[in-house]
Amino acid sequence: MVSESTRHVVREVYSEVLFELAEQMDCVDSVTDDLSCVAEILKAEPEFTAVLTSQTIKPSEKARIIRRVFGGRIDDLTVDFLSVLARRNRIGFLGGISDKYEMLVDVHHGRSLVEVTVAKALDDEQTKKLKAGLQDAINGKVKLSVEVAPAIIGGIIINKGDTVIDNSVKAALQRAVETVVENLKDRIDEV
């Protein structure tokens, strides 16, 4: 079992090295697309993933498999990177590495991650308007992540970094109840 601190170090180091190489080779976005494509393949083909993460298959053989499967189909840098992961038995870390790489790409492109929670799914037009409004509000590019949580009843919760704006109906009801309870406590204390 790999410790969380080891996972963190592997994710950080490998993603930063990959990003630096992609930046030098001017292929940051193509590597992003490649990692997304590889993740979809690994998710859709659990047997293939099992082969690449198997402890019984030699790491050098895993690297050859990666080159046969992906060579000529995705950027050479991505193939080389996946081969290194395979040779070092690190393919199992690819999800975390990809997530961290994507964060580095967002910073590179000046995008801020904004996560919103809504009570019901937004259509495309609502999502576009929300994104445009958030971009205007922060005066920058936004990478929007929308989560649907019917429990908030209505309204919206916006998270950007350490800032949370909770304008949900549920939160408004909770604040109203707290105000009523405080007012009742004050009246009881007066008696």
N, C-alpha and C positions, 0 to 999 in steps of 0.2 A: 504494500500500500504506500502510495506516494503522499508525502505530507503537503499540506496547503502552502507552506512557505516555499517548498520546492516547485510546486505548480506555478506559484506567483513568479519566482525567479526565472523559470523556463519561459513563461509567457512573456515577461518583460524583455528579457535578453533577445530571444529569437525574433520577436515582433519588431524590436528596434533595429536589429541588424538587417532584417528583411526590408524594412522601410528605408533605411539608409541606402541600401543597395538599389532598391527600386527608384529612389529619388535620383541617385547618381546616373542610373541607366534610363531615366525619363520614362518609366513605365509604372508609376504609382497606381494609376487607375486600372491598367490592364491586369496588374497583380491582384487588385481588389476583386475584379470580375472573376479572375481565375480561382481565387480562394473560395468565392461564393459558389462557383460551378463545382469545384472539388467537394465542398461540403454537401451539396445536393446529391452528388453521386454517392458519397459515403453513407449518407442517410438512406438513400434509395436502395443501396446494395449492401446490406449488413454482412453478407458472406465475404465481400471484397474487403470491408473494414476489418473483419475477423482475421483475414489473411495478413493484412498490414500491421495488425497489433498482436499477432500470434507470437508467443515466446519460443515456439518450436521451429519457426522459419528463420533462417539466418538473416541478419540485417542487410547484408550485401544482396541477397536474393530479393528482399523487399524493395530495395532501391532499383534493381533491374526491372521488377514488375512495374514500379511507378514510371520508369522511363518508357517501357513498352506501351503502357496504357495511355499516358498523357503526352509523351514526346510528340512534337509537331502539332498538338491540339491546343496547348496553352503556352504562354510565354516561357522561354527557356529558363529565365530566372526562377519562375515558380516551380518548374520541373526540378531544377537543381536544388531548390530549397526543400521540396518534398523529399527528394532523395537523401538529403542530409538528415532530415527528421527520421526517415526510415533507417538509415545506417546507425543512428544513435538511439533507436527505439523510442522516438518521441512523437510518432504519428498520433498517439492518443491525446497529445496536447494541442493538436491542430485547432480545435474549436476555440480555446482560450487565446491562442496566438492570433488567430484570425480576428477575434473580437478586439484585441488590443491594437492590432494593425489598423483596423477600421477606425479606431479612435484617433490614431496618429494621422490617418488620412484626413479625417474631419478637421483636425487642427491645421493641417497643411493647407486645406482649402478654406479655412476660416469659417467653418460651420460649427454652430453650437447645437448640442443635443438638447432638445426640449421634449419632455415626456408629458403627455396630457392623458387624463383619465376622464371619460365621459360615461353617461348612463346608458346610452344606446349608440350603435354604430353610426359613423358619419358617412354621408355619400361623398363622392369625389369632389363635388363643388364645395361642400362644407369644409372638407379637408383643405382644399386650395385656399379658401378664404381664411381659415384658421391659420394656416402656415404664413400667408401674406401678412395677416395682422400681427402675428408673433415676430416676423422679420422686421416689420415697422417698429414694433415695441422695443426690440433689442438693438435695432439699427445694424443688423447683420444677417448672415445666412443662417438658416435653421434646418437641422435634420430632425424631422418630426417623428415621434413615436406615439401612437395612439393606442390606448388600452380601454377596453369597454368593461365597466363594472356597474351593473344595474343597482348595486347596493347604495350608490351615491345619490340615487333617486333622480337627480337632474343637475344641471349646472356643469361645472368643469373644475378639475384640479390640474394645476400647471406646475411642473417641476423643471427647474433649470439649475443644475449644479446644486448649490446649497440653499437655493431659494424655492419655497413652496407657496403657491397661492391657491388656497382652498376656497373656491367659490361654488361649492356643491350645495345642493338642497339639504343633504344630510348634515353637513357642517353647520349650515344656517339654523336648522332645527335644534342641533345640539347646543349652539350658542344661545338660542331662545330659551331652551329648557334651563340652562345654567343661569341665565338672567332671572328667570321666574323663581328658581330655587333660592338664589341669593336674596331676592326681594322678600321672599317668605321668611328666610332666616332673619333678615333685618327687622321685619315686623314682629316676629316671635321674640327677638331680643328686646324690643321696645316694651313688650307686655310684661 
